[in-house]
Amino acid sequence: MKLNDITNYIQSICENISNVLNVDVTLVTKDLTRIAGTGIFRERIGEKISEEAVYSAVLREGNSYVIDKAVSISCSRCSHKDHCKELADICTPVKLGDDILGVLGIAAFDEEQKNNLLSKDKELTIFIKSMSDLISFRLDELYKQEVKTIDDLEKEAIINAIKKYGSNTEGMKKVADALEIGIATLYRKVKKFDIKY
């Protein structure tokens, strides 16, 4: 399962978060590739971020982080600290079951954004986590829709054919012909799948 399968959905989530909170938002995959973003991050979609970034720790540990660049130990060790324009960051893993698929983060680039972000860090961490869960839920639903068994497909085809041709004797003959199976096989499958008609 890959977050890349729902990049448009993720981008819309990022834009909505950005509009509500007035911060920049991004999402990176487990290989640290940015696949969605707003503001300064939008220009960097498709790029890999540094392995020294806190996002690596989020991916390794599976925990959310609140970063204040001025006091964060993580930032002081990063070789990109002199070029980094982020003043504060809240990031959380995007998980599906036990798998960590990526990291969703919000960032402040000016003092006002930073103060707003850090003054509500607990609430925003919960909010970002719920947005992460929403992304995971969407991905899970996509895969559930895509993966159907042969029996599911066969049952669906029979139901659709019965709706089209009817369930009387003549209709069922047309259903069998349309599905290229014998009439006895059709009735056996109707019974097997417990199709009500």
GIGI-V185369 format. One line per field, one symbol per residue. phi: phi as a letter, one per 40 degrees, with the letter a starting at -180 (. if undefined). burial: # if it has 24 or more other ideal C-beta (glycine too) atoms within 12 Angstrom, else .. A space follows every 10 residues. Layout:
BEGIN
phi: ???
burial: ???
END
This chain:
BEGIN
phi: .bcdcbcccc cccdcccdcc cfbcbabbcc cgccbaibfc cdcbcgcccc cccddccccc cgbcbbbbdc bccdcccccc dcbccccaab bacbbbgccc cibbbbbbbb cccccccccb dccccccccc cccccccccc cdcccccbcd cccccccccc ccccbgbcdc cccccccccf bccccdcccd cdcfccb
burial: #.##.##.## #.###.##.. #.######## .########. #..##...## ..#######. ...######. ...##..#.. ...#.##### ######...# #########. ..##.###.. #..##.###. ##.###.### .......... ......###. ##........ .#..##..#. .....#..## ....#..
END
